[in-house]
C-alpha cells in the first residue's frame, strides 16, 4: 500500500457508498479525490482505486477528481456503489501561456520552449523579484549579486534576455516593480519564442504579468502582505590570519601613518607577530617630548569585520484592493520596501504605487490601462570595487588585526572635526566607520510607467488592439567625499563632490489586428501589427577638483574649475509584423511569424530588415495510444532575428580626452575614433533552431520537457581588428558567428498525492556551450581564440614549467611566469540545475529549493590579493615565523635553469629547448614566496561549482472554519529562509554572481536570510 | 452612446500616439555628443600628451628604473628585473598627427602644423623602431586610404631610418618657410613651447642630432658623420639650443593631472621604497659631484650629523639586488632616498626634459671626439655638464670646483674622453628623456649597468622589446616575416637589431 485511506469522520452517518475509480484504460486510479459536492468532506481512493464514503443524506452528488483528468459529478441517488471512469482532461492540457507581445496561446500549440513560474514569489522574498527565479527555469541562470541594491544578471541560454512587463518590452530596472504586483513570470527561451519583440528579443524574454482586478463574494478583495526578513550569518567571507600585523618582513613601527615610521603607511600585513611586545602604534600615548610610547602589540581586532558588519533587515508591506464588476475590473496596490544593508549606514526605501483597470464599454469594446509610480531612495551605497573605497580592501586584505574597529567608531580626530579622520594609517587606508558615515553615495530614482490599451472586437473572430506605453526614469546620484578621505587618484585628500543626472524616456506603441477562426478541423489565428519604439536618454555629470571649504558639498566649492560633461541620445525603430497559427484538429499546429524593422541606429541604406520564424508542434498522444503516456508532444522551430548596433557607434567622429591644466592654461585634447565606420554595415542576425519533446507519463504523475537547441549568434556587428600599424585598430564589420548548443530538461513529478498530502518535485537542468564558428573572410581568430574553440576559453600567463611539469624559478627563488598565455580551461559553467520540492499536508506546506551550477573557472581575486598582502589565513606558516626573525627559510619546490635556452616564435610556440635544470636551493623569505607564487593569477584559478539551499518556506493556511466569524477570508503565515546554506569549495567569495566571468571583483560578504510572511485577504 | 465612447477613446489614444510619433530618421543619425571636425590645436594637445607621456615614461617611472637611476624595493609596485614584454606602438597617435594635418588644411598656419606633423612622424617612427627593429612604414597608416591597407608589411630598419631622416630635413625646411610667413595665426594647444616656432625648430634639429648619433654604428651605410657635420656647420639653416632655457620640457604644478610624480600626497607610498640607484649614485660619488646633495638624501643609518656632507652616507641600491633584502635594509635606513625637499615637499618637483641642451652638447662632443666634425669637444663637454648643473641650481663656484676634478677634466678625443662624455651624458639624463639613458648604454656600453640575482632575463640587459601581441593576432604573416629576417624567427628580447649591430 503506497497510499493510505484518509477519511474524515462523519458525525452522523446514514449511508455508506462504495466505489472504484478507473482511468480511460480501465486501470484503477489510486489517490483520486472524492468530495461531497458543496462540502469539504471527502476521501481518496486506495491503491486499487477503491473508496468508501459516508453520505449524510443519501442522495449527495460526489465530485471525483484526479490530476490530469476531467473531474466528474456522480449522483448517488438510488445506488450504493459504482465504478466510475475518469477521462484524461483536455482542459488541464490546454494550459494557456502568454507568448510574445502578450498574445495568449494554448501551450500545446507552441513549437518552442516556454516555461512558466507561478505561485508565490512573494514569500521567500528577496529584495529583487528576479532573484526568485533562481533555479526555477531550465536554461535561465540568475546570477544574483552580493551587493546591496544591485540587480542580478540574467543569462538565458548564455545571453542577456529581454525583460517584458505585460507584453511591453520596455524593460525594468527590476526594482521598479513590486513583487506583490506580479501574477506570474514566464520565460520565452529563445529567438523562436521572442522573435515578435524584434531585435531586443533575439536572446529570448522574461515576461512578467502583473495582477489584475479580482473579487470574492463580497465583490472586492483587500489583500495585505507583510514580509519581514533578517539577514545575518555569512555564507561567503574571506578568512584571515590574526597572528601577524601590518608591516613588511616583520618590521613595523608607527610614527605618523604617513611613511615617517617603519612601514607605517600603505603597508602590507607582513609585519611583526602579535606577541605582546612593545611597538609604537596609532593610538600609543605620547610622552612629555611628544614621542609615542610603545604599547603591547596584540591582535586587538581579530573580530573587526564581524564587529563592523551589521544584521541586514528587509521589510516589505503591500496593500492591494481589487474588484471586478460587470463592466470591468480595477486594482490598486501600494507597496513599501525598506531594507537596511549589512554594511553600516546603508538603507533603501522603495515606494511603489500601481493602478490597473479594465473597462468594458460594451461587449465589443474595452479599454485596459495601468500606471505605476515608483520611488527609490538610498542615501548611501558604498563602492565595493577593489580599492581604498572598499571595506574588504581596508579590513580584510590590507588592514590588520592590530587595531579594534570599535575604537574607531568616533571617527573625527579631536579638534579636527570635519577635517581629519582618526585612523590606524594616514596614507592609503580609511577608517571604515568614517567611510560608512561620511563618504556618502546617494541615489534616488523616480520612475513612472503608464500603459493604455484599447480593444475592439469587430466580430467574434476579428478584433483590433491599439496600445501605447511610456516609461520615464529620472535618476539622481551624488557623492560626498570628505576631507582626509583618500582613494585612487585623490591622494591630496581634500574632499570632493559629484553629481549625476540620468533621464530616460521610452515609448512603445503597437497596433494589432487579430483574426481567429475555425473551419471544420482547421483553425486559423493571425495577427498583423505595427509598432513604434522611441528611446531618449540624457545625462549630466559634474565634479569638483578638491573642495575649498571642507564639508560644503556644492559643485562650485572646487579648488580648480572642472568642466561638466553631458550626453544625449535618441533612436527610434518602426516594426511591422505578422504572426499566423494554423491548427488541424487538436493535433497539429503550425506557426509562422515575420517582422520588418526599420532602425535609426543602422546606416541609412541598410536600416530596414526582415526576419521570419516558423514552428511546428504535434500532439502525438491525440492520435497514438501509447501505454502509460498521457500526453506526448513533439515540437520544432526555427527563428531568425535581426538586430541593431550601439547607438552612434558607426560614425567617424572625434572623441575628447580629459582636459588637463598646465600653468593655468587648460588644454582639451581630441583624438580620432580608432574604429572606422562602415556605411555598408548590415544588421546583425541571430538564428535559432530548437527541438523539443513534452510528455506526461504514468497518469500524469511524471512530466518531462526536453529541449535541444542550436543558436547561431551572427553574423554580428563587430570591430574587425586591423593591424595597429594601419593607423586604426579596426573597422565596423559584419562578422563573428558563434554557435551555442544546449540542452534543457524540466522534470515535474508528484510522487505522492492523497487528499490531505501532496508532494511535488520539479527539477530543472540545463547545459550549453558556445563555440566560435567564423570571424571574417580570411581571419580565423578572435584574439587568442581560434575558430572551432569555445568562446569562453580561458587563457592566462601560467607559471613556467619544465616539460615534465616542474615549476621553474629564477635565481632569487621566485617562480617564473610564461611570457605567453596558455589555456587553462573554460569560464562558463558546464551545467546548471535547480530542484524544488513542495510538500502539502492539510493546511501546512513546506517548500524547499536548491540550485547551483557546476564547472567553469574563475580567478579568485580576493584570495590572490590576500596572499599578496599577507592576510590570507594560509600565510600563517612556520617559515613566516622565521621571516620576522630576519631568517630566510623558504625554498620553492622547483628547479632553476642551469644552462641552454628556450627559443620560441612570436606566439610562444617552442622552436628549440636546450635548457638544463637543477633543483632550486635558494632560501628566501616566505613573504616573497607567497607574493610571487600564491599572489599570482595562475595560483588562484578556482572551480566555479556551487550550490545553494535557496529557499525554505513553511506556510500555514488558517482553516476557513477558524476565520468564519471574522472579517478575514484568507490568512496565511509563513516562516522562511533564503540562501541558508552555501555549498562551495572556496567560501571566500560567493560564486553566485558569476557566469561567464573570468575574474571576480571584490564583493560584500553574502549572508543568509530568515523571516516571516503574513498574508491576509479581506 | 457606445460608439461615442469608442470615438472618444480612439481620439485620445491617437493623441497619445501622435505625441510620441516618430522623428525623421535623417535627424537621428548624427551623434549630438561628438564633433566631426575639431581645430588642429586639440589634436596637437593630444599628440603632445602622448609624446610627453609622463604617466608611463616620466620621472620615477619604470624607464628610469631600467636606466638604473633609481630602484624600487617594494615588489608590489614594480621591479627592475628586465623581463621585458612587448613595446607599445604609436600608430594611433600618428593617426592623430595625420588628422591634425587634415584639420589644418587651408588655415593660414597650415605650414606650422605641417612642419610639426613631420617632426612627430619622425619622432614616433623612431620611438617604435628603436624598441623593436623593423616596423611598417611605407604601407603604414593607410587603413582609411582609397585602397585600404589593413595589414601593412614591415620595412627593414635601414629604410625606416632613411625615411625618418628625410622627415626631419623636411620638417626643418617647412618650419623655416612657416617662420617667414607674416601675420599668420599662432599655434595653440602647445604646452611645451606655447607655439614658439624658433624653439620648435631648435628642438627638431637637436632631435635630428639624437637620431643621427643613435645610428653611430651605421655611419657607413647612412653617412652619419657627414650628416652630423652638415647640421653643425650650418647653424643658420639648422639652429640649435643655445642653453637650458631652450629645453623641450614639461613643468608641473598643483593642478589636476599636472602634479609631479613624487609629491607630499604620496610620500607615504614611496618614501622607503623608492631608493637611489647605485649605478647612478656611485658615478656622482666617485667624482664628488655636487648634484648628489640636491637629488639624494643621506642614508639615516650611516648619516653622521658631525659630517653631514660625508659621501659615506650616500648609498644607492643595486638594480640587480633581491628586492626582499633591499626592503629590509631600507627599513633599517641603509639607503639613500630621493631628496625630500626637492621631490616630496611640493607638487612642482622638477621639470621633465624631453629633449635637452645638455644632451645636444654631449652629442656634439661625441661627434668631435669621433672626428666626425671639427671643433673643441671639451667646450661642448663642459657645456653639457654646466647645463645639467644649472638645471639643478648648482652654484657656479661648485661647478667650477667640480670641473677641476681630475676625473672630470676632459681626457681628449680618445676612448677615455668618449667615456667621460658618455658618463656625463648619462648623469644629465637622470630621471628625464625617457629611455635615452638606456639607448645610449645599449649603443655604447657606458656606463656599466648592474646585473644581479633579481635579473629575470638570464643575467642580461635586454637589447629590445617584443612586438605587440596584437600584431601576431592581426598581422601575423608580416610580423613573422620581420622576425625571420631579423632574429631567426624568434621574438627574443636579447637579439640585436640592425641599428646596434
Interface residues (C-beta under 8 A of the other chain):
Chain A: X248 X249 X251 X257 X258 X259 X262 X263 X264 X265 X266 X268 X361 X362 X364 X365 X367 X426 X427 X428 X452 X454 X456 X466 X468 X470 X491 X492 X493 X507 X509 X532 X534 X545 X560 X562 X566 X567 X568 X569 X570 X571 X572 X574 X598 X600 X601 X604 X607 X647 X648 X651 X652 X653 X654 X655 X656 X657 X658 X660 X661 X662 X663 X664 X665 X667 X668 X669 X670 X671 X672 X674 X676 X721 X722 X723 X724 X725 X726 X727 X728 X729 X731 X781 X783 X784 X810 X811 X812 X816 X819 X868 X886 X888 X897 X901 X903 X904 X905 X906 X907 X911 X924 X925 X927 X928 X931 X932
Chain B: X2 X5 X6 X9 X10 X13 X16 X17 X20 X21 X22 X23 X25 X26 X28 X29 X30 X31 X32 X33 X34 X35 X36 X37 X38 X42 X43 X45 X46 X49 X74 X75 X76 X81 X83 X85 X89 X91 X92 X94 X95 X96 X98 X99 X135 X136 X139 X140 X141 X142 X143 X144 X148 X149 X150 X151 X152 X189 X191 X250 X251 X253 X255 X256 X257 X258 X259 X265 X266 X267 X268 X269 X270 X271 X272 X322 X323 X324 X327 X328 X331 X453 X454 X455 X456 X458 X459 X466 X467 X468 X470 X471 X472 X473 X474 X475 X476 X478 X479 X480 X483 X489 X490 X491 X492
